[in-house]
Amino acid sequence: MPPMPYVMEIGTVFSLLNDYVEDKSRMVQMLTDLRSPAVTHLLDMQFFKGTGSTPPAWATAAAAHIETDWFGWNAGTDSQNAFNPANPVQTGWWTRWYGNADTITRETLRRALEVALGVSHDSDAITPTRYWRIMFTWSCGAPMFQGWVAWQWDEDDPQEGFVLCTFTTPGNGHPLYATPHRPPSLGYAPDYEDPVVVDPGNYGMWIVGDQFTDVLLPPSPIWHPLGKGVLPSWPNAFLYTHGSTPLVVAPAEEDGGVLRAGHPWP
């Protein structure tokens, strides 16, 4: 997953996931995997197995990263340390939060696929009645880890519908960008676009926001203009964003954006 410099992201893994579920049989396969109690680790899922005899390198790395940093699992296990109220330790990299990120993730994905396929949650068999498109996104800065499933459909054609599956999570300690701009000190990735001037591609993600950010650290009366850069990790800071016209920026994929041509699986 990306380093989370923005509060809404897609990135490489979710781009691959979005491409994976464009295939109807893969949607059924993923729901089958999510319902199976035998599928414990991510590398047991077809999405991470890929099409070869062994999982590709990206899948092995991504699975280890998600199980360790998202789920907080100890290496070689499928669980994290028990919660100790006397010495609370956060789950994975989620700032100041402990919880069951693994089961929340699994249930959210399962529910999204059931809605998209028109499959009852309590049914034993997976018999799709429709194939709605799904899009997966991730938003950080929330106080806790949660999954959200929303959908819209065409009353005149029940086969035409769209499901949006979003994970809202606490931060991971990585500093947020002060504005939609990518800080010049980090260089400009090839797929970064500022400002957005081209027509949308098959895939895309744009950020709209003010051009400038100033920070006030109470009780100091002095405002600190940041311009392009990252937000300082100051507690109780007050932010003032401003500008004559909003920015429209297409983030780089490494910052949680999405390639215009998508990221094909696998």
N, C-alpha and C positions, 0 to 999 in steps of 0.2 A: 504494500500500500504506500501511497506517497507520504511525504513528511508533514503534511497538513499545514501549509502556509496560508491556505484560505479556509473559510468556514463551510464551504460547499465544494465537494470534489467528486471526481469519477476515477481518474487514474488508470493505470495499466490493467490491474486485476479486474476491476469492475467493467472496463471496456471489453475485456475478454469474456466476462460473464454475460454482458449485454449481447455480444455476438453469439455466444453459445446458445442462448435461449431463443434466438431467431429461428432455430430449427425445431420443428414440432416434436420430433422423436426425442431430441435432447431435453426438452422441457419435461416430457414424461419420465425420462431416465433420471433427471435430477430430483424430481418429486419422489420417485421410487427409492433413490438413495437416501433422501432425507427422512423417509418414513421407516426405513429399515433399521432395526436396533443393532444389526450386525455391522453397519457402516458407522464406525466410531471416529476414526481419524480422517482428515481431509483427503489424504492420498488413497483412501478406499473409494472415493467418489470418482465417477467417470470423468467429471470435469477436470480433475487434477491428474487423472491417469493419462489423458491424452489419447492418441490413436495408435501409439506404438506399443512395444512389449514392455517398456519401462517408462515411468513418468518423465517428461522433459525437464530440463534443468530449471526453467522458470517455475514449474509447478512444485518441484521439491523445495525450492527456496521460498516460494509464496506460502506454501502450506506450513512450513516451519515458522515463518514469520507470523502468520495469523494465529497459529496455535499458541505460540509463545507470547506475542505482543498484544493480540486481541483477546485471547481466551485466558491468558495467564497460566497456561499449563506448564508444569515442570517437565523438563526434557525426558522423553521416553515414556510419558504417562498421558492420561486423558483427564487430568484433574489439576487444580491448583491447591495451594495450602489452605487449610481451614481458616476461617476468619477468627482472628483473635482480638476481641474488643479492647484488651489492655495494650495491644501493640498492633493497631490496624495497618495493614500493608495493602497498597492498591493492587488491583488486578491488572497484570500486564503493564502497559505503558499509560493507562488511563489515569489522569491526574486526580488524586483524592477520591477515588471511587473503587469499591470492591463489590463484585456481583457475578452473576452467571452469564457472562457474555457469550459463552458457547451455546447454551440452550436458547438464549434469546435470539441469537443469529439463526440457529437451525429452525426455530419455530417461525420466525419472520419470513425466511425464504420459503418454507413449506406453505405458509398461508398465502403468500403472493402467487405461488405457482398454482395452488388450488383455485384461487380466484380466476387466474388467467385461463386455466383449463376447464373451468366450470365443474370442478370435482368437489363433492361434499367432503367436509373435513372428517366426518365419522364413517365414510365409506371404506370398505375393505379393498375393493378393486379401484384401479385408476382407469376410468373410462371417460376420456375427454369429451365434452359437449361443445367446446369452442377452443380457439387458439388466439387469445389476445396477446398483444405485444407487451413486453415488460421492459422497464428501464430501472437500473440500480444506481443510486447515488448515496453519498455519505456527507453528513454535516457534523462538524465538531463544535465544541464550546458549550454543550449542554451539561447539566450537573450530573447526569447519569446516562448509562448505555440503554438505548431503546431501539426498537424496530417499528417502522410505520409502513402500512400498506394502504394505498389509495387507488381508486380506479374510476374510469369514466367509460360509458358505453353508449352506443347508438340505439335508441329505442326502435328505430325502423329496421335495423339490421343487427340482431344480437351477436352476430359473429364479429362485429367491428367494435373493439374495445381496447383500452389501454390501462396498464397497471403501473403505478409508480411505487417502487420499494426503496425506502430511505432509512439509513441507519443514522441515528443521532447519538453522538458520543461525547464524553468529556475530552478536553485537550490532551495532548501527549507530550507537552513540554516544549514543543517546537514553536519558535516565535512566529506570530502571524504577520503577514505583510501589512504595512500601514495603510495602503490604498490598493486598488486593483492592479497598479503597476507592479511589475517584477523589479526588485531592487537592481539598479545598474551594476552594483558590485558583484552580483551573481552571474552576470552575462545574460545574453538573450538566446534562449533555445530556439531552434529552427521553426518550431510549430507555435511559438508565442507570437501573438498579434496585438499590437497596441499602436494606434486604435484599430478597432475592427472596421475594415473597409471592403472586404470581399463578401460575395454572396455565401449563404450557408452551404456546407457540404452535406453529405449523407448523415454525418454525425457532428455534434458540436456542443460547446458549452461556453457561454458568455457570462461575464461578471459586469454588473452595472453599479457604479458607486461614485462618490465625490472624489475630486482630484487631489485634495490635500487633507492632512490630518494634523491637528495640534493636540498636545497632551498636557494636562494639568495634574500635578501630583499634590493632593491636599496634604497639609494646609498651605503649601506654597502658593503665592499669588501669580507665579510666573508660568506663562504658557510656553511650551517647547514645540516649535514647528518641526515636523518630521519630514514632510514632503514624500519622496520616494524612499522606502526603507522598511524596517520591521518594527513592530510594536515592542517597546521595552516591557519586561516582566515586572511591572510596578503594581503592587496591590492598591486597590481603591483609586486607581487612576481614572480621570475623567477625559473622555475623548471628544474633540470637536472636529467634525469633517465638514469641508466646505469647497466651493468652486463655482464658477459661473455656469458651467455645463457638466453633466455627468460624464464619467469615463465609461467606455465600453471596451472591455479587454477579453481576448481569448487566451486563457492560461495555457502554459506549456503542459504537456502530458505529465512530465516529471513533477509538476506542481499540482497535479490532480485534475488537469484538463483532459481533453479527449482529442485524438487525431481526427482531422476532417474526413479521412477515409476509414475511420474506425480502427480497431485493433483485432484482427481476425483470430479466432480460436482454431487450433492451438498454435 
